[in-house]
Amino acid sequence: MSVFVFLQADQAFVTLATNDSYAKGAMVLGQSLRNHNTTKKLVVLVGPHVAEPCRDALQSVFDEVRVVDVMDSGDTAHLALMKRPDLGVTFTKLHCWTLTHYSKCVFMDADTLVLSNIDELFEREELSAAPDPGWPDCFNSGVFVFRPSNETHEELLTFCGEHGSFDGGDQGVLNSFFNTWATADISKHLPFIYNLSSIAIYSYLPAFKQYGHDAKVVHFLGKVKPWNYSYDAQRGEVSGHSQSPDQSQLHPDYLLMWWQLYAKSVLPLLQKHTYKDSSNITVEILINGAAFDVSEHPAPSHPPPQKASSEERKQRWEAGQIDYLGDDSFANIERKLDSFLK
Ligand SMILES: [Mn+2]
């Protein structure tokens, strides 16, 4: 007897990567869905600015990588974009409604992380979503169930052009468009555990202690994202982020989970594709396992790096930019030491 796993080819999880940082988030999200044995397809919409090595890495996690350029997506899109040029990213996200080769999809932001299998979300109807922690009569658009339809897509674009977005993003547009969500049908209210935002953890800690262990999806809401931190793989520790000095709102356990997944499954993919695409790379290997940020330091193709003066090298060394394979390689340092000791 054989066991069949029924793959529902007409249903998909969909995410969006508008730049290389969000592409990393998308890879972690995709990998987390795979790790929890989803039977659905995985689709990532990619903005035109995502670099080639990132797209290649996305290819190995997702079933479908679709490049979305709002500029060439039809008259309605053009017209809407002309009226509201500020909503470019929103238009890119709304593009998910054009995935009509799927009958039903679940959209997930690239700053979410899946903690268990959530395929049961496909039993829900459009538009199902969880309440937003800031204004619970609005849904949070980081996780939602929808039915691809060109008609709905056009309506959304037209709506966008005419009404804009009350919060400047897709959440405002979608809440105005699906404006009966709060009151019409309770089955369209996803439990909060499908979109647990870090902000909510700290604003209602007793509830988090009571229900937090049931969380299925974590959403790293807010300005500082997991990829803004760095990670010491050897010690298994996440350290401070580079963007702002204020206290982080991200829960340390979830942040660590994100980084563990990134270090184990995503980084090797990025390295593979970066090396494949360029033969002349500044290698930033880390001793002590400090974070190895491939995509934010795109490989320079030519010309080769200039020889640095010893003062420049000293400054770089002190700033933690150590050329382990070049000037600061162990062999060079040893030679220098030898010359002093003689
Ligand atoms: Mn988000």
py3Dmol code that shows the C-alpha trace and the ligand (Angstrom):
import py3Dmol

protein = """\
ATOM      1  CA  MET A   1       0.000   0.000   0.000  1.00  0.00           C
ATOM      2  CA  SER A   2       1.203   3.455  -0.681  1.00  0.00           C
ATOM      3  CA  VAL A   3       0.423   6.668   1.039  1.00  0.00           C
ATOM      4  CA  PHE A   4      -0.669   9.609  -1.042  1.00  0.00           C
ATOM      5  CA  VAL A   5      -0.164  13.137   0.029  1.00  0.00           C
ATOM      6  CA  PHE A   6      -2.813  15.151  -1.690  1.00  0.00           C
ATOM      7  CA  LEU A   7      -1.235  18.368  -2.889  1.00  0.00           C
ATOM      8  CA  GLN A   8      -3.808  20.977  -3.590  1.00  0.00           C
ATOM      9  CA  ALA A   9      -2.279  22.612  -6.597  1.00  0.00           C
ATOM     10  CA  ASP A  10      -4.923  25.292  -6.868  1.00  0.00           C
ATOM     11  CA  GLN A  11      -4.279  26.849  -3.469  1.00  0.00           C
ATOM     12  CA  ALA A  12      -1.262  28.856  -2.459  1.00  0.00           C
ATOM     13  CA  PHE A  13       0.411  30.896   0.217  1.00  0.00           C
ATOM     14  CA  VAL A  14       1.487  34.209  -1.270  1.00  0.00           C
ATOM     15  CA  THR A  15       4.000  36.738   0.000  1.00  0.00           C
ATOM     16  CA  LEU A  16       5.666  39.871  -1.306  1.00  0.00           C
ATOM     17  CA  ALA A  17       9.296  41.025  -1.416  1.00  0.00           C
ATOM     18  CA  THR A  18       9.791  44.616  -2.511  1.00  0.00           C
ATOM     19  CA  ASN A  19      13.523  44.761  -1.756  1.00  0.00           C
ATOM     20  CA  ASP A  20      16.398  42.473  -0.780  1.00  0.00           C
ATOM     21  CA  SER A  21      15.731  42.756   2.951  1.00  0.00           C
ATOM     22  CA  TYR A  22      12.108  41.724   2.584  1.00  0.00           C
ATOM     23  CA  ALA A  23      13.303  38.956   0.260  1.00  0.00           C
ATOM     24  CA  LYS A  24      15.202  37.498   3.210  1.00  0.00           C
ATOM     25  CA  GLY A  25      12.053  37.701   5.286  1.00  0.00           C
ATOM     26  CA  ALA A  26      10.141  35.970   2.505  1.00  0.00           C
ATOM     27  CA  MET A  27      12.709  33.161   2.414  1.00  0.00           C
ATOM     28  CA  VAL A  28      12.422  32.611   6.158  1.00  0.00           C
ATOM     29  CA  LEU A  29       8.620  32.646   5.913  1.00  0.00           C
ATOM     30  CA  GLY A  30       8.634  30.215   2.968  1.00  0.00           C
ATOM     31  CA  GLN A  31      11.026  27.922   4.736  1.00  0.00           C
ATOM     32  CA  SER A  32       8.914  28.017   7.907  1.00  0.00           C
ATOM     33  CA  LEU A  33       5.862  26.963   5.874  1.00  0.00           C
ATOM     34  CA  ARG A  34       7.859  24.116   4.314  1.00  0.00           C
ATOM     35  CA  ASN A  35       9.192  23.013   7.701  1.00  0.00           C
ATOM     36  CA  HIS A  36       5.623  22.646   8.885  1.00  0.00           C
ATOM     37  CA  ASN A  37       4.735  20.491   5.879  1.00  0.00           C
ATOM     38  CA  THR A  38       2.280  22.688   4.071  1.00  0.00           C
ATOM     39  CA  THR A  39       0.507  20.958   1.191  1.00  0.00           C
ATOM     40  CA  LYS A  40      -0.102  24.289  -0.566  1.00  0.00           C
ATOM     41  CA  LYS A  41       1.929  25.978  -3.264  1.00  0.00           C
ATOM     42  CA  LEU A  42       4.233  28.818  -2.280  1.00  0.00           C
ATOM     43  CA  VAL A  43       4.264  31.997  -4.362  1.00  0.00           C
ATOM     44  CA  VAL A  44       6.353  35.118  -3.923  1.00  0.00           C
ATOM     45  CA  LEU A  45       5.659  38.392  -5.710  1.00  0.00           C
ATOM     46  CA  VAL A  46       8.907  40.230  -6.293  1.00  0.00           C
ATOM     47  CA  GLY A  47       9.350  43.942  -6.922  1.00  0.00           C
ATOM     48  CA  PRO A  48      11.613  45.020  -9.795  1.00  0.00           C
ATOM     49  CA  HIS A  49      14.364  46.089  -7.360  1.00  0.00           C
ATOM     50  CA  VAL A  50      15.096  42.683  -5.885  1.00  0.00           C
ATOM     51  CA  ALA A  51      18.585  41.587  -6.966  1.00  0.00           C
ATOM     52  CA  GLU A  52      19.262  38.524  -9.086  1.00  0.00           C
ATOM     53  CA  PRO A  53      20.968  36.376  -6.383  1.00  0.00           C
ATOM     54  CA  CYS A  54      17.973  36.987  -4.099  1.00  0.00           C
ATOM     55  CA  ARG A  55      15.534  35.976  -6.815  1.00  0.00           C
ATOM     56  CA  ASP A  56      17.554  32.810  -7.420  1.00  0.00           C
ATOM     57  CA  ALA A  57      17.511  31.974  -3.732  1.00  0.00           C
ATOM     58  CA  LEU A  58      13.748  32.611  -3.647  1.00  0.00           C
ATOM     59  CA  GLN A  59      13.380  30.161  -6.545  1.00  0.00           C
ATOM     60  CA  SER A  60      14.667  27.343  -4.401  1.00  0.00           C
ATOM     61  CA  VAL A  61      12.162  27.978  -1.596  1.00  0.00           C
ATOM     62  CA  PHE A  62       9.061  28.987  -3.582  1.00  0.00           C
ATOM     63  CA  ASP A  63       7.155  27.177  -6.316  1.00  0.00           C
ATOM     64  CA  GLU A  64       6.612  30.407  -8.156  1.00  0.00           C
ATOM     65  CA  VAL A  65       8.567  33.666  -8.187  1.00  0.00           C
ATOM     66  CA  ARG A  66       6.619  36.307 -10.024  1.00  0.00           C
ATOM     67  CA  VAL A  67       8.171  39.667 -10.820  1.00  0.00           C
ATOM     68  CA  VAL A  68       5.613  42.422 -10.500  1.00  0.00           C
ATOM     69  CA  ASP A  69       6.162  45.746 -12.140  1.00  0.00           C
ATOM     70  CA  VAL A  70       3.137  47.938 -11.562  1.00  0.00           C
ATOM     71  CA  MET A  71       4.227  50.064 -14.490  1.00  0.00           C
ATOM     72  CA  ASP A  72       3.325  47.332 -16.947  1.00  0.00           C
ATOM     73  CA  SER A  73       0.243  45.871 -15.358  1.00  0.00           C
ATOM     74  CA  GLY A  74      -2.536  47.386 -17.448  1.00  0.00           C
ATOM     75  CA  ASP A  75      -4.538  50.559 -17.923  1.00  0.00           C
ATOM     76  CA  THR A  76      -6.475  50.513 -14.677  1.00  0.00           C
ATOM     77  CA  ALA A  77      -3.271  50.098 -12.700  1.00  0.00           C
ATOM     78  CA  HIS A  78      -1.652  52.898 -14.640  1.00  0.00           C
ATOM     79  CA  LEU A  79      -4.513  55.237 -14.110  1.00  0.00           C
ATOM     80  CA  ALA A  80      -4.746  54.451 -10.408  1.00  0.00           C
ATOM     81  CA  LEU A  81      -1.008  54.839  -9.992  1.00  0.00           C
ATOM     82  CA  MET A  82      -1.052  58.185 -11.754  1.00  0.00           C
ATOM     83  CA  LYS A  83      -3.630  59.432  -9.278  1.00  0.00           C
ATOM     84  CA  ARG A  84      -1.831  57.997  -6.268  1.00  0.00           C
ATOM     85  CA  PRO A  85       1.883  57.639  -6.980  1.00  0.00           C
ATOM     86  CA  ASP A  86       2.501  57.338  -3.225  1.00  0.00           C
ATOM     87  CA  LEU A  87       0.753  53.964  -3.174  1.00  0.00           C
ATOM     88  CA  GLY A  88       3.232  52.104  -5.387  1.00  0.00           C
ATOM     89  CA  VAL A  89       4.012  49.336  -2.900  1.00  0.00           C
ATOM     90  CA  THR A  90       0.312  48.919  -2.126  1.00  0.00           C
ATOM     91  CA  PHE A  91      -0.404  48.385  -5.816  1.00  0.00           C
ATOM     92  CA  THR A  92       2.294  45.748  -5.887  1.00  0.00           C
ATOM     93  CA  LYS A  93       0.637  43.901  -3.010  1.00  0.00           C
ATOM     94  CA  LEU A  94      -2.819  44.135  -4.581  1.00  0.00           C
ATOM     95  CA  HIS A  95      -1.354  42.303  -7.535  1.00  0.00           C
ATOM     96  CA  CYS A  96      -1.894  39.070  -5.579  1.00  0.00           C
ATOM     97  CA  TRP A  97      -5.529  39.136  -6.770  1.00  0.00           C
ATOM     98  CA  THR A  98      -4.311  38.451 -10.309  1.00  0.00           C
ATOM     99  CA  LEU A  99      -3.012  34.981  -9.376  1.00  0.00           C
ATOM    100  CA  THR A 100      -6.102  33.471 -10.959  1.00  0.00           C
ATOM    101  CA  HIS A 101      -4.535  30.073 -11.580  1.00  0.00           C
ATOM    102  CA  TYR A 102      -5.254  29.531  -7.889  1.00  0.00           C
ATOM    103  CA  SER A 103      -8.788  29.336  -6.565  1.00  0.00           C
ATOM    104  CA  LYS A 104      -7.916  30.475  -3.063  1.00  0.00           C
ATOM    105  CA  CYS A 105      -4.840  31.987  -1.436  1.00  0.00           C
ATOM    106  CA  VAL A 106      -3.541  33.114   1.913  1.00  0.00           C
ATOM    107  CA  PHE A 107      -1.442  36.243   1.772  1.00  0.00           C
ATOM    108  CA  MET A 108       1.283  36.579   4.397  1.00  0.00           C
ATOM    109  CA  ASP A 109       3.624  39.524   4.902  1.00  0.00           C
ATOM    110  CA  ALA A 110       7.322  38.786   4.524  1.00  0.00           C
ATOM    111  CA  ASP A 111       7.793  39.849   8.152  1.00  0.00           C
ATOM    112  CA  THR A 112       5.736  36.930   9.453  1.00  0.00           C
ATOM    113  CA  LEU A 113       6.968  33.572  10.689  1.00  0.00           C
ATOM    114  CA  VAL A 114       4.956  30.349  10.838  1.00  0.00           C
ATOM    115  CA  LEU A 115       5.176  28.259  14.021  1.00  0.00           C
ATOM    116  CA  SER A 116       2.939  25.347  13.021  1.00  0.00           C
ATOM    117  CA  ASN A 117       0.943  24.048  10.067  1.00  0.00           C
ATOM    118  CA  ILE A 118      -1.783  26.553   9.139  1.00  0.00           C
ATOM    119  CA  ASP A 119      -3.296  24.902   6.074  1.00  0.00           C
ATOM    120  CA  GLU A 120      -6.674  25.005   7.830  1.00  0.00           C
ATOM    121  CA  LEU A 121      -6.821  28.710   6.923  1.00  0.00           C
ATOM    122  CA  PHE A 122      -7.922  27.624   3.447  1.00  0.00           C
ATOM    123  CA  GLU A 123     -11.260  26.560   4.911  1.00  0.00           C
ATOM    124  CA  ARG A 124     -12.007  30.271   5.373  1.00  0.00           C
ATOM    125  CA  GLU A 125     -13.477  32.638   2.828  1.00  0.00           C
ATOM    126  CA  GLU A 126     -12.459  36.005   1.406  1.00  0.00           C
ATOM    127  CA  LEU A 127     -11.769  38.251   3.185  1.00  0.00           C
ATOM    128  CA  SER A 128     -10.718  36.584   6.417  1.00  0.00           C
ATOM    129  CA  ALA A 129      -8.126  38.217   8.632  1.00  0.00           C
ATOM    130  CA  ALA A 130      -7.242  38.790  12.277  1.00  0.00           C
ATOM    131  CA  PRO A 131      -7.971  42.016  14.160  1.00  0.00           C
ATOM    132  CA  ASP A 132      -5.333  44.713  14.169  1.00  0.00           C
ATOM    133  CA  PRO A 133      -3.947  45.212  17.683  1.00  0.00           C
ATOM    134  CA  GLY A 134      -3.998  49.002  17.271  1.00  0.00           C
ATOM    135  CA  TRP A 135      -7.642  49.271  16.170  1.00  0.00           C
ATOM    136  CA  PRO A 136      -9.431  45.926  16.502  1.00  0.00           C
ATOM    137  CA  ASP A 137     -12.374  46.998  14.299  1.00  0.00           C
ATOM    138  CA  CYS A 138      -9.845  46.949  11.474  1.00  0.00           C
ATOM    139  CA  PHE A 139      -8.232  43.778  10.294  1.00  0.00           C
ATOM    140  CA  ASN A 140      -4.479  43.509  10.050  1.00  0.00           C
ATOM    141  CA  SER A 141      -3.472  42.953   6.441  1.00  0.00           C
ATOM    142  CA  GLY A 142      -0.341  40.962   7.305  1.00  0.00           C
ATOM    143  CA  VAL A 143      -2.271  37.670   7.016  1.00  0.00           C
ATOM    144  CA  PHE A 144      -5.478  37.298   5.015  1.00  0.00           C
ATOM    145  CA  VAL A 145      -7.454  34.783   3.004  1.00  0.00           C
ATOM    146  CA  PHE A 146      -8.554  35.862  -0.473  1.00  0.00           C
ATOM    147  CA  ARG A 147      -9.860  34.599  -3.807  1.00  0.00           C
ATOM    148  CA  PRO A 148      -7.840  35.698  -6.828  1.00  0.00           C
ATOM    149  CA  SER A 149     -10.049  37.445  -9.371  1.00  0.00           C
ATOM    150  CA  ASN A 150      -9.185  39.925 -12.091  1.00  0.00           C
ATOM    151  CA  GLU A 151     -12.488  41.638 -11.478  1.00  0.00           C
ATOM    152  CA  THR A 152     -11.756  42.187  -7.782  1.00  0.00           C
ATOM    153  CA  HIS A 153      -8.262  43.355  -8.726  1.00  0.00           C
ATOM    154  CA  GLU A 154      -9.630  46.022 -11.074  1.00  0.00           C
ATOM    155  CA  GLU A 155     -12.182  47.120  -8.484  1.00  0.00           C
ATOM    156  CA  LEU A 156      -9.443  47.424  -5.879  1.00  0.00           C
ATOM    157  CA  LEU A 157      -7.254  49.501  -8.189  1.00  0.00           C
ATOM    158  CA  THR A 158     -10.104  51.803  -9.115  1.00  0.00           C
ATOM    159  CA  PHE A 159     -10.996  52.132  -5.451  1.00  0.00           C
ATOM    160  CA  CYS A 160      -7.379  52.973  -4.650  1.00  0.00           C
ATOM    161  CA  GLY A 161      -7.214  55.671  -7.302  1.00  0.00           C
ATOM    162  CA  GLU A 162     -10.469  57.234  -6.134  1.00  0.00           C
ATOM    163  CA  HIS A 163     -10.200  56.964  -2.369  1.00  0.00           C
ATOM    164  CA  GLY A 164      -6.501  56.481  -1.657  1.00  0.00           C
ATOM    165  CA  SER A 165      -5.591  54.876   1.629  1.00  0.00           C
ATOM    166  CA  PHE A 166      -6.413  56.267   5.055  1.00  0.00           C
ATOM    167  CA  ASP A 167      -3.147  54.960   6.478  1.00  0.00           C
ATOM    168  CA  GLY A 168      -1.026  55.339   3.369  1.00  0.00           C
ATOM    169  CA  GLY A 169      -0.687  51.583   2.894  1.00  0.00           C
ATOM    170  CA  ASP A 170      -2.527  48.468   1.807  1.00  0.00           C
ATOM    171  CA  GLN A 171      -4.195  47.951   5.190  1.00  0.00           C
ATOM    172  CA  GLY A 172      -6.122  51.196   4.862  1.00  0.00           C
ATOM    173  CA  VAL A 173      -7.270  50.390   1.331  1.00  0.00           C
ATOM    174  CA  LEU A 174      -8.282  46.827   2.122  1.00  0.00           C
ATOM    175  CA  ASN A 175     -10.215  47.817   5.253  1.00  0.00           C
ATOM    176  CA  SER A 176     -12.134  50.485   3.346  1.00  0.00           C
ATOM    177  CA  PHE A 177     -12.843  48.080   0.498  1.00  0.00           C
ATOM    178  CA  PHE A 178     -13.851  45.078   2.618  1.00  0.00           C
ATOM    179  CA  ASN A 179     -15.674  47.394   4.965  1.00  0.00           C
ATOM    180  CA  THR A 180     -18.116  44.917   6.485  1.00  0.00           C
ATOM    181  CA  TRP A 181     -15.383  42.737   7.978  1.00  0.00           C
ATOM    182  CA  ALA A 182     -15.868  44.040  11.532  1.00  0.00           C
ATOM    183  CA  THR A 183     -19.576  43.272  11.730  1.00  0.00           C
ATOM    184  CA  ALA A 184     -20.889  40.993   8.989  1.00  0.00           C
ATOM    185  CA  ASP A 185     -19.501  37.499   9.509  1.00  0.00           C
ATOM    186  CA  ILE A 186     -17.607  36.237  12.533  1.00  0.00           C
ATOM    187  CA  SER A 187     -16.132  33.326  10.541  1.00  0.00           C
ATOM    188  CA  LYS A 188     -14.029  35.884   8.710  1.00  0.00           C
ATOM    189  CA  HIS A 189     -12.375  36.914  11.941  1.00  0.00           C
ATOM    190  CA  LEU A 190      -9.233  34.851  12.223  1.00  0.00           C
ATOM    191  CA  PRO A 191      -8.154  34.105  15.771  1.00  0.00           C
ATOM    192  CA  PHE A 192      -5.379  36.398  16.906  1.00  0.00           C
ATOM    193  CA  ILE A 193      -2.946  33.455  17.121  1.00  0.00           C
ATOM    194  CA  TYR A 194      -2.779  33.513  13.287  1.00  0.00           C
ATOM    195  CA  ASN A 195      -1.274  36.999  13.337  1.00  0.00           C
ATOM    196  CA  LEU A 196       0.330  37.570  16.693  1.00  0.00           C
ATOM    197  CA  SER A 197       2.169  40.849  16.586  1.00  0.00           C
ATOM    198  CA  SER A 198       5.048  41.523  18.893  1.00  0.00           C
ATOM    199  CA  ILE A 199       3.487  44.857  19.838  1.00  0.00           C
ATOM    200  CA  ALA A 200       0.450  43.088  21.283  1.00  0.00           C
ATOM    201  CA  ILE A 201       2.608  40.860  23.470  1.00  0.00           C
ATOM    202  CA  TYR A 202       3.828  43.801  25.478  1.00  0.00           C
ATOM    203  CA  SER A 203       0.586  45.735  25.540  1.00  0.00           C
ATOM    204  CA  TYR A 204      -1.293  42.795  27.132  1.00  0.00           C
ATOM    205  CA  LEU A 205       1.274  40.546  28.748  1.00  0.00           C
ATOM    206  CA  PRO A 206      -1.134  38.450  30.883  1.00  0.00           C
ATOM    207  CA  ALA A 207      -3.061  37.495  27.724  1.00  0.00           C
ATOM    208  CA  PHE A 208       0.168  36.546  26.037  1.00  0.00           C
ATOM    209  CA  LYS A 209       1.071  34.358  29.012  1.00  0.00           C
ATOM    210  CA  GLN A 210      -2.343  32.708  28.861  1.00  0.00           C
ATOM    211  CA  TYR A 211      -2.649  32.191  25.090  1.00  0.00           C
ATOM    212  CA  GLY A 212       0.794  32.824  23.633  1.00  0.00           C
ATOM    213  CA  HIS A 213       1.806  29.163  23.533  1.00  0.00           C
ATOM    214  CA  ASP A 214      -0.960  28.545  20.963  1.00  0.00           C
ATOM    215  CA  ALA A 215       0.524  31.080  18.554  1.00  0.00           C
ATOM    216  CA  LYS A 216       0.703  29.844  14.973  1.00  0.00           C
ATOM    217  CA  VAL A 217       1.955  32.917  13.159  1.00  0.00           C
ATOM    218  CA  VAL A 218       4.174  35.667  14.540  1.00  0.00           C
ATOM    219  CA  HIS A 219       4.130  39.052  12.825  1.00  0.00           C
ATOM    220  CA  PHE A 220       7.143  41.297  13.366  1.00  0.00           C
ATOM    221  CA  LEU A 221       5.155  44.517  13.144  1.00  0.00           C
ATOM    222  CA  GLY A 222       6.869  47.846  13.428  1.00  0.00           C
ATOM    223  CA  LYS A 223       9.809  49.660  11.977  1.00  0.00           C
ATOM    224  CA  VAL A 224      12.587  47.402  13.195  1.00  0.00           C
ATOM    225  CA  LYS A 225      12.557  43.974  11.558  1.00  0.00           C
ATOM    226  CA  PRO A 226      14.410  40.769  12.462  1.00  0.00           C
ATOM    227  CA  TRP A 227      16.854  41.315   9.594  1.00  0.00           C
ATOM    228  CA  ASN A 228      17.935  44.629  11.152  1.00  0.00           C
ATOM    229  CA  TYR A 229      19.595  42.663  13.937  1.00  0.00           C
ATOM    230  CA  SER A 230      22.730  40.603  13.750  1.00  0.00           C
ATOM    231  CA  TYR A 231      23.322  37.069  14.871  1.00  0.00           C
ATOM    232  CA  ASP A 232      26.235  35.268  16.430  1.00  0.00           C
ATOM    233  CA  ALA A 233      25.833  31.752  15.085  1.00  0.00           C
ATOM    234  CA  GLN A 234      28.470  30.269  17.341  1.00  0.00           C
ATOM    235  CA  ARG A 235      26.901  31.549  20.541  1.00  0.00           C
ATOM    236  CA  GLY A 236      23.372  31.349  19.192  1.00  0.00           C
ATOM    237  CA  GLU A 237      22.665  34.936  20.208  1.00  0.00           C
ATOM    238  CA  VAL A 238      20.893  37.797  18.505  1.00  0.00           C
ATOM    239  CA  SER A 239      22.487  41.146  19.113  1.00  0.00           C
ATOM    240  CA  GLY A 240      21.448  44.781  18.765  1.00  0.00           C
ATOM    241  CA  HIS A 241      19.963  46.139  15.610  1.00  0.00           C
ATOM    242  CA  SER A 242      21.443  48.879  13.517  1.00  0.00           C
ATOM    243  CA  GLN A 243      18.477  51.163  12.956  1.00  0.00           C
ATOM    244  CA  SER A 244      17.414  52.796  16.158  1.00  0.00           C
ATOM    245  CA  PRO A 245      18.709  52.656  19.693  1.00  0.00           C
ATOM    246  CA  ASP A 246      15.308  52.453  21.389  1.00  0.00           C
ATOM    247  CA  GLN A 247      14.072  49.353  23.142  1.00  0.00           C
ATOM    248  CA  SER A 248      12.963  46.715  20.701  1.00  0.00           C
ATOM    249  CA  GLN A 249       9.390  45.497  20.643  1.00  0.00           C
ATOM    250  CA  LEU A 250      10.300  42.158  19.159  1.00  0.00           C
ATOM    251  CA  HIS A 251       9.963  39.173  21.442  1.00  0.00           C
ATOM    252  CA  PRO A 252      13.439  37.666  21.985  1.00  0.00           C
ATOM    253  CA  ASP A 253      12.267  34.035  21.587  1.00  0.00           C
ATOM    254  CA  TYR A 254      10.623  34.659  18.218  1.00  0.00           C
ATOM    255  CA  LEU A 255      13.504  36.823  17.100  1.00  0.00           C
ATOM    256  CA  LEU A 256      15.894  33.989  17.912  1.00  0.00           C
ATOM    257  CA  MET A 257      13.689  31.502  16.022  1.00  0.00           C
ATOM    258  CA  TRP A 258      13.753  33.745  12.981  1.00  0.00           C
ATOM    259  CA  TRP A 259      17.539  33.971  13.068  1.00  0.00           C
ATOM    260  CA  GLN A 260      18.045  30.266  13.644  1.00  0.00           C
ATOM    261  CA  LEU A 261      15.966  29.524  10.572  1.00  0.00           C
ATOM    262  CA  TYR A 262      17.764  32.205   8.609  1.00  0.00           C
ATOM    263  CA  ALA A 263      21.236  30.933   9.563  1.00  0.00           C
ATOM    264  CA  LYS A 264      20.381  27.296   8.953  1.00  0.00           C
ATOM    265  CA  SER A 265      18.312  27.382   5.775  1.00  0.00           C
ATOM    266  CA  VAL A 266      18.420  30.791   4.112  1.00  0.00           C
ATOM    267  CA  LEU A 267      22.012  31.952   4.442  1.00  0.00           C
ATOM    268  CA  PRO A 268      23.415  28.868   2.659  1.00  0.00           C
ATOM    269  CA  LEU A 269      21.048  29.559  -0.260  1.00  0.00           C
ATOM    270  CA  LEU A 270      22.086  33.195  -0.490  1.00  0.00           C
ATOM    271  CA  GLN A 271      25.745  32.270  -0.325  1.00  0.00           C
ATOM    272  CA  LYS A 272      25.339  29.642  -2.999  1.00  0.00           C
ATOM    273  CA  HIS A 273      23.625  32.016  -5.388  1.00  0.00           C
ATOM    274  CA  THR A 274      25.871  34.974  -4.656  1.00  0.00           C
ATOM    275  CA  TYR A 275      29.000  32.932  -5.311  1.00  0.00           C
ATOM    276  CA  LYS A 276      27.468  31.454  -8.411  1.00  0.00           C
ATOM    277  CA  ASP A 277      26.734  34.895  -9.835  1.00  0.00           C
ATOM    278  CA  SER A 278      30.106  36.474  -9.323  1.00  0.00           C
ATOM    279  CA  SER A 279      33.649  35.253  -9.264  1.00  0.00           C
ATOM    280  CA  ASN A 280      35.129  38.367  -7.740  1.00  0.00           C
ATOM    281  CA  ILE A 281      33.565  38.835  -4.344  1.00  0.00           C
ATOM    282  CA  THR A 282      34.643  40.568  -1.226  1.00  0.00           C
ATOM    283  CA  VAL A 283      34.274  37.735   1.208  1.00  0.00           C
ATOM    284  CA  GLU A 284      33.134  38.735   4.647  1.00  0.00           C
ATOM    285  CA  ILE A 285      33.664  35.577   6.545  1.00  0.00           C
ATOM    286  CA  LEU A 286      33.031  35.750  10.077  1.00  0.00           C
ATOM    287  CA  ILE A 287      35.051  34.490  12.620  1.00  0.00           C
ATOM    288  CA  ASN A 288      32.869  34.253  15.723  1.00  0.00           C
ATOM    289  CA  GLY A 289      29.993  33.704  13.400  1.00  0.00           C
ATOM    290  CA  ALA A 290      28.924  37.325  13.152  1.00  0.00           C
ATOM    291  CA  ALA A 291      26.104  37.942  10.697  1.00  0.00           C
ATOM    292  CA  PHE A 292      27.003  37.475   7.099  1.00  0.00           C
ATOM    293  CA  ASP A 293      24.912  39.877   5.149  1.00  0.00           C
ATOM    294  CA  VAL A 294      25.201  38.906   1.539  1.00  0.00           C
ATOM    295  CA  SER A 295      22.382  40.789  -0.045  1.00  0.00           C
ATOM    296  CA  GLU A 296      23.069  44.164   1.501  1.00  0.00           C
ATOM    297  CA  HIS A 297      26.631  44.081   0.234  1.00  0.00           C
ATOM    298  CA  PRO A 298      26.078  43.089  -3.353  1.00  0.00           C
ATOM    299  CA  ALA A 299      29.112  41.473  -4.837  1.00  0.00           C
ATOM    300  CA  PRO A 300      31.216  44.040  -6.691  1.00  0.00           C
ATOM    301  CA  SER A 301      32.014  42.633 -10.095  1.00  0.00           C
ATOM    302  CA  HIS A 302      34.830  44.985 -11.153  1.00  0.00           C
ATOM    303  CA  PRO A 303      37.173  46.645 -10.500  1.00  0.00           C
ATOM    304  CA  PRO A 304      39.023  44.767  -7.777  1.00  0.00           C
ATOM    305  CA  PRO A 305      39.144  46.540  -4.420  1.00  0.00           C
ATOM    306  CA  GLN A 306      41.836  49.154  -3.977  1.00  0.00           C
ATOM    307  CA  LYS A 307      44.730  48.384  -1.705  1.00  0.00           C
ATOM    308  CA  ALA A 308      44.066  50.111   1.595  1.00  0.00           C
ATOM    309  CA  SER A 309      46.676  52.094   3.469  1.00  0.00           C
ATOM    310  CA  SER A 310      47.656  50.716   6.836  1.00  0.00           C
ATOM    311  CA  GLU A 311      45.814  53.559   8.582  1.00  0.00           C
ATOM    312  CA  GLU A 312      42.649  52.755   6.630  1.00  0.00           C
ATOM    313  CA  ARG A 313      43.110  49.108   7.440  1.00  0.00           C
ATOM    314  CA  LYS A 314      43.480  49.908  11.123  1.00  0.00           C
ATOM    315  CA  GLN A 315      40.249  51.942  11.020  1.00  0.00           C
ATOM    316  CA  ARG A 316      38.427  49.132   9.270  1.00  0.00           C
ATOM    317  CA  TRP A 317      39.750  46.595  11.718  1.00  0.00           C
ATOM    318  CA  GLU A 318      38.524  48.709  14.624  1.00  0.00           C
ATOM    319  CA  ALA A 319      35.140  49.071  12.964  1.00  0.00           C
ATOM    320  CA  GLY A 320      34.950  45.289  12.739  1.00  0.00           C
ATOM    321  CA  GLN A 321      35.492  45.196   8.971  1.00  0.00           C
ATOM    322  CA  ILE A 322      38.277  42.692   8.911  1.00  0.00           C
ATOM    323  CA  ASP A 323      39.726  41.390   5.704  1.00  0.00           C
ATOM    324  CA  TYR A 324      40.254  37.852   6.931  1.00  0.00           C
ATOM    325  CA  LEU A 325      41.206  36.477   3.561  1.00  0.00           C
ATOM    326  CA  GLY A 326      43.339  39.368   2.371  1.00  0.00           C
ATOM    327  CA  ASP A 327      45.484  41.875   4.217  1.00  0.00           C
ATOM    328  CA  ASP A 328      44.328  40.704   7.611  1.00  0.00           C
ATOM    329  CA  SER A 329      44.591  37.003   6.922  1.00  0.00           C
ATOM    330  CA  PHE A 330      46.198  34.921   9.610  1.00  0.00           C
ATOM    331  CA  ALA A 331      49.253  34.278   7.429  1.00  0.00           C
ATOM    332  CA  ASN A 332      49.843  38.003   6.934  1.00  0.00           C
ATOM    333  CA  ILE A 333      49.426  38.769  10.612  1.00  0.00           C
ATOM    334  CA  GLU A 334      51.773  35.950  11.509  1.00  0.00           C
ATOM    335  CA  ARG A 335      54.380  37.289   9.094  1.00  0.00           C
ATOM    336  CA  LYS A 336      54.068  40.744  10.639  1.00  0.00           C
ATOM    337  CA  LEU A 337      54.411  39.373  14.149  1.00  0.00           C
ATOM    338  CA  ASP A 338      57.452  37.346  13.107  1.00  0.00           C
ATOM    339  CA  SER A 339      59.129  40.453  11.735  1.00  0.00           C
ATOM    340  CA  PHE A 340      58.614  42.220  15.084  1.00  0.00           C
ATOM    341  CA  LEU A 341      59.869  39.329  17.133  1.00  0.00           C
ATOM    342  CA  LYS A 342      63.043  38.804  15.201  1.00  0.00           C
TER     343      LYS A 342
END
"""
ligand_1 = """\
1
MN
Mn 4.116 43.305 8.224
"""
view = py3Dmol.view(width=600, height=400)
view.addModel(protein, "pdb")
view.setStyle({"model": 0}, {"cartoon": {"style": "trace"}})
view.addModel(ligand_1, "xyz")
view.setStyle({"model": 1}, {"stick": {}})
view.zoomTo()
view.show()
